[in-house]
Amino acid sequence: MTVIGQKRTDLSMLKLIAILVLSGNLQVAVEQSNGYAEATFSNSEAGAQELIEFAERTLGDTPDGVRIVVGWLDDADNDEYIIAALAELDIKHGLVVPDDVNKAALELQLPQPNARAVAVADEKRFGFLYRKKR
């Protein structure tokens, strides 16, 4: 597990789990108080289950809830395993399209898109979900 900075400021405690679907693996970034815990799993049924278990272990306290978002870079990448695993647990999720993931990766100056880019793209488009309630 790797913890990377870039903590959100002036936002609610709604925590974010961002998943990037690639042809061979699933990348996840789980928001924590000190940044994001990141990990990679195989894009398979077993990998999807391992990703969910990792997210549950890593998430910590979530008094204001959790938002799960799934992004991808290529429509040919197989999202079947992670979507089926979330559906089996009746977990709703948002989607982040490839253009938004790529723009966020450029903004973060990443050599290639990763799950953190999915998180940033979702925050840019749906920032109102993360703001403190008045």
C-alpha positions in Angstrom: 0.0 0.0 0.0 1.3 3.4 -0.9 -0.1 6.6 0.7 0.2 9.7 -1.6 -0.6 13.3 -0.5 -3.0 15.8 -2.0 -5.5 16.0 0.7 -8.7 17.9 0.0 -9.3 21.0 2.0 -12.5 22.8 3.1 -14.6 19.8 2.1 -16.9 17.4 4.0 -15.7 14.1 5.4 -17.4 12.3 2.4 -14.6 9.8 1.5 -13.8 8.8 -2.0 -12.8 5.4 -3.4 -11.6 5.8 -7.0 -11.0 2.9 -9.3 -9.3 2.9 -12.7 -10.1 0.0 -15.0 -7.3 -1.1 -17.3 -7.1 -4.1 -19.5 -4.9 -6.1 -17.2 -5.4 -4.6 -13.8 -7.6 -2.5 -11.5 -6.0 0.4 -9.7 -7.6 1.9 -6.6 -7.1 5.1 -4.6 -8.8 5.1 -1.2 -9.0 8.5 0.5 -7.6 8.8 4.0 -7.0 11.7 6.3 -3.4 12.1 5.0 -3.9 11.5 1.3 -4.8 8.4 -0.8 -3.8 4.8 -0.2 -3.2 3.2 -3.6 -3.0 -0.4 -4.7 -3.2 -2.4 -7.9 -5.1 -5.7 -8.4 -5.6 -8.0 -11.4 -8.6 -7.3 -13.6 -10.3 -10.5 -12.7 -13.1 -11.7 -10.4 -10.5 -12.5 -7.7 -8.8 -9.1 -8.2 -12.1 -7.2 -7.9 -12.8 -9.0 -4.6 -9.3 -8.2 -3.3 -9.8 -4.5 -4.3 -13.1 -4.3 -2.3 -11.4 -6.0 0.7 -8.5 -3.5 0.5 -10.9 -0.6 0.3 -12.8 -1.8 3.3 -9.7 -2.3 5.4 -8.2 1.0 4.4 -11.2 3.3 4.5 -11.3 4.1 8.2 -14.1 6.2 9.8 -16.7 7.5 7.3 -19.2 9.6 9.3 -20.4 11.4 6.1 -20.4 8.4 3.8 -18.4 7.1 0.9 -18.5 7.8 -2.8 -17.2 5.2 -5.2 -16.3 6.1 -8.7 -15.0 3.9 -11.6 -13.1 5.4 -14.5 -11.5 3.9 -17.6 -9.2 5.0 -20.4 -10.4 2.8 -23.2 -13.9 1.4 -23.9 -12.3 -1.9 -24.8 -11.0 -2.3 -21.2 -13.1 -4.9 -19.4 -15.0 -3.4 -16.4 -17.1 -6.5 -16.0 -15.4 -7.9 -12.9 -15.4 -4.7 -10.8 -18.9 -3.7 -11.9 -20.3 -7.2 -11.1 -18.5 -7.2 -7.7 -20.1 -3.8 -6.8 -23.5 -4.9 -8.0 -23.4 -8.1 -6.1 -22.9 -6.1 -2.9 -25.6 -3.6 -4.1 -23.0 -0.8 -4.1 -23.9 2.2 -6.2 -21.0 4.0 -8.1 -20.4 6.9 -10.3 -18.5 6.8 -13.6 -15.6 9.0 -14.9 -15.1 9.1 -18.7 -11.7 8.7 -20.3 -11.4 12.4 -21.3 -11.9 13.5 -17.7 -9.4 11.0 -16.4 -6.8 12.1 -18.9 -7.3 15.8 -18.2 -6.9 15.1 -14.5 -3.7 13.1 -15.1 -2.3 16.1 -17.0 -3.3 18.5 -14.2 -1.6 16.2 -11.6 1.4 16.0 -13.9 1.3 12.2 -13.8 3.4 10.2 -16.3 0.3 8.1 -17.0 -3.3 8.2 -15.6 -3.9 6.3 -12.4 -6.7 6.0 -9.9 -5.9 9.3 -8.3 -6.7 11.0 -11.6 -10.1 9.3 -11.5 -10.6 10.9 -8.0 -9.6 14.3 -9.1 -11.8 14.1 -12.2 -14.8 13.2 -10.1 -14.1 16.0 -7.7 -13.9 18.5 -10.5 -17.2 17.4 -12.1 -19.1 16.7 -8.8 -17.4 19.0 -6.3 -20.7 20.0 -4.8 -20.9 16.5 -3.3 -17.7 17.1 -1.3 -18.4 20.6 0.0 -19.2 21.1 3.7 -22.9 21.2 4.4 -24.0 24.5 5.8 
